[in-house]
Amino acid sequence: MEYVIVTIFISNIPFRFNVYIDEKEESTTYHVSAKDMGNGQIDVPETMKINVDGVVTVEMGTLTAKQAQTAHLVWEEILKKLNR
């Protein structure tokens, strides 16, 4: 499993995320976590999964509009960081 740290800027404030890339035979899942990254208050779930098409899932509940926007920013930064 590959591991990277991604930093994104929201309203000019940097936030760091752990990203674990789980590549299987026919699919890739990106496990994203902000837990223990020193981000202070950020409106995203502690952990979420993003599939190769950018679809976000969380273990419980649904994402708010702000959380979905943040997840999209994280996804864009993952793609940039991994040159994909």
C-alpha positions in Angstrom: 0.0 0.0 0.0 1.5 3.4 -1.0 1.3 6.3 1.4 1.6 10.1 0.8 0.8 13.2 2.7 -1.3 15.8 0.8 -1.5 19.5 1.8 -4.4 21.6 0.5 -5.3 25.2 1.1 -8.8 26.2 2.1 -9.3 30.0 2.5 -5.5 30.3 2.4 -5.1 27.9 5.4 -3.1 24.7 4.9 -4.6 21.4 5.8 -2.7 18.1 5.7 -4.1 14.6 5.0 -2.7 11.1 5.1 -3.5 9.2 1.9 -3.2 5.5 1.6 -3.5 4.1 -1.9 -4.9 0.5 -2.0 -4.4 -0.8 -5.5 -6.1 -4.1 -6.2 -6.4 -6.0 -9.4 -9.3 -4.1 -10.9 -9.7 -1.1 -8.7 -7.9 1.5 -6.7 -9.2 3.1 -3.4 -7.7 6.1 -1.7 -8.1 6.1 2.1 -7.9 9.7 3.3 -7.6 10.7 6.9 -7.1 14.1 8.6 -6.8 12.4 12.0 -3.8 13.5 14.1 -2.5 15.8 11.4 -2.6 19.0 13.5 -5.2 20.6 11.4 -7.3 22.1 14.1 -11.0 22.4 13.1 -11.8 21.2 9.6 -15.3 20.3 8.4 -14.6 16.8 7.0 -15.1 13.3 8.5 -12.0 11.9 10.2 -11.7 9.3 7.5 -13.2 8.8 4.0 -12.6 6.7 1.0 -12.3 8.0 -2.6 -12.4 5.6 -5.5 -10.5 6.1 -8.7 -13.4 8.0 -10.3 -13.4 10.5 -7.4 -16.5 9.1 -5.7 -16.3 9.8 -1.9 -17.7 7.5 0.7 -17.8 7.8 4.5 -18.5 5.1 7.0 -21.5 6.8 8.6 -23.9 9.4 7.3 -23.5 11.6 4.3 -21.3 14.6 3.4 -22.5 18.2 3.8 -22.0 20.5 0.8 -18.9 22.0 2.5 -17.5 18.5 3.3 -18.1 17.4 -0.3 -16.3 20.5 -1.6 -13.4 19.8 0.7 -13.3 16.2 -0.4 -13.2 17.4 -4.1 -10.2 19.6 -3.3 -8.4 16.7 -1.6 -9.1 14.5 -4.6 -7.6 17.1 -7.0 -4.5 17.4 -4.8 -4.1 13.6 -4.7 -4.2 13.5 -8.5 -1.6 16.4 -8.7 0.7 14.8 -6.1 0.6 11.4 -7.9 0.8 12.9 -11.4 -2.4 11.1 -12.5 
